[in-house]
Amino acid sequence: MARQFWILCPPFDERLPEMSDSMIDINTKLAALLIDLEAELRNMQLWDNEPPAAQALASVEPFCVDTLDFYQWLQFVFLERMRALLEAQAQLPDSCQIAPMAEQCFSEGCGSLKGLAVINVLKQIDQLITDQQ
């Protein structure tokens, strides 16, 4: 399941000539981490083939806690939004703090060693986005 995202998108250095090398590097690393996150969720069998109802995705609560499980939020909100930002060459958020929520959710629900892999990927994403400033 390695790096499917690259099949869908040409390499960043061919698509983003107006961006600095450091920004391309951050985007490339982030794209790879998003692929890793998807792979870990699939490995844990926490991947849905069908999206939740539009009403569930429209929640205004952080992480859609009132309508989605955390893994669903990761799949249908976080991954989708981050990929959309990369594809649109949009500015990334100034900071990211998803790992603490993952630590809480995976320790309560599926706190296996596999859950640690998701947490570790999210920590890397948090650090990459927050350190870009």
C-alpha positions in Angstrom: 0.0 0.0 0.0 3.0 2.2 -0.3 2.6 5.8 -1.6 -0.6 5.6 -3.6 -1.0 9.3 -3.5 1.9 9.8 -5.9 0.1 7.8 -8.6 -2.6 10.5 -8.5 -0.4 13.5 -8.4 2.7 14.4 -10.3 5.8 15.1 -8.2 5.6 18.5 -6.4 8.7 19.9 -8.0 6.9 19.6 -11.4 3.7 21.2 -10.2 4.9 24.0 -8.0 7.7 25.9 -9.7 6.7 29.1 -7.9 7.1 27.6 -4.5 10.4 27.6 -2.6 12.4 24.4 -2.2 11.7 24.3 1.6 7.9 24.5 0.9 8.1 21.7 -1.6 10.0 19.7 0.9 7.4 20.2 3.6 4.6 19.4 1.1 6.3 16.3 0.0 6.9 15.1 3.6 3.3 15.9 4.5 2.0 14.0 1.5 4.1 11.0 2.5 2.9 11.2 6.1 -0.8 11.4 5.0 -0.2 8.2 3.0 1.4 6.6 6.1 -1.6 7.7 8.2 -4.1 6.1 5.8 -2.0 2.9 5.7 -1.9 2.7 9.5 -5.7 3.2 9.7 -6.3 0.5 7.1 -3.9 -1.8 8.9 -6.0 -1.4 12.1 -9.1 -2.0 10.0 -10.3 1.5 10.9 -11.1 2.5 7.3 -14.7 2.9 6.1 -15.6 2.3 2.4 -18.6 4.5 2.6 -18.5 8.1 3.9 -20.8 9.1 6.8 -23.9 11.1 6.1 -23.4 14.8 5.2 -25.1 15.8 8.4 -22.5 13.9 10.4 -19.7 15.7 8.6 -21.3 19.1 9.1 -20.8 18.9 12.9 -19.4 22.1 14.4 -17.9 20.2 17.4 -14.1 19.7 17.4 -13.2 16.5 15.7 -16.9 16.0 15.1 -17.1 14.2 18.4 -20.8 14.3 18.5 -21.3 12.6 15.1 -18.1 10.6 14.2 -15.6 8.2 15.7 -12.1 9.7 15.8 -10.9 7.4 13.1 -13.8 8.5 10.8 -12.8 12.2 11.5 -9.3 11.4 10.5 -10.4 9.7 7.3 -13.2 11.9 6.1 -12.3 15.3 7.5 -8.6 15.6 8.3 -7.1 13.5 5.5 -9.5 15.0 2.9 -8.8 18.6 4.0 -5.0 18.2 4.2 -4.9 16.6 0.7 -7.1 19.3 -0.6 -4.7 22.0 0.8 -1.7 20.2 -0.8 -3.4 19.8 -4.2 -4.6 23.5 -4.2 -1.1 24.6 -3.2 -2.7 26.4 -0.3 -1.0 27.6 2.8 -0.9 25.0 5.5 -2.3 25.8 9.0 0.0 27.6 11.4 -0.1 24.8 13.9 -1.5 21.3 14.3 -2.3 19.4 17.5 -4.1 16.2 16.5 -1.8 13.7 18.3 -3.2 14.5 21.8 -6.7 13.6 20.7 -5.4 10.4 19.1 -3.6 9.5 22.4 -6.9 10.0 24.3 -9.0 8.1 21.8 -6.7 5.2 21.2 -6.0 4.7 24.9 -9.7 4.5 25.6 -10.8 2.4 22.6 -8.3 0.5 20.6 -5.2 1.2 22.6 -3.1 -1.5 21.0 0.4 -1.3 19.6 -1.2 -0.6 16.2 -2.7 2.5 17.8 0.7 3.7 18.7 1.7 3.7 15.0 -1.2 6.1 14.2 -0.3 8.3 17.1 3.4 8.4 16.0 2.4 9.4 12.4 0.1 12.1 13.8 2.9 13.4 16.0 5.1 13.8 13.0 2.4 15.6 11.1 1.8 17.9 14.1 5.5 18.7 14.3 6.0 19.2 10.6 3.1 21.6 10.3 3.9 23.5 13.5 7.6 23.8 12.8 7.1 25.2 9.3 6.7 28.7 10.7 
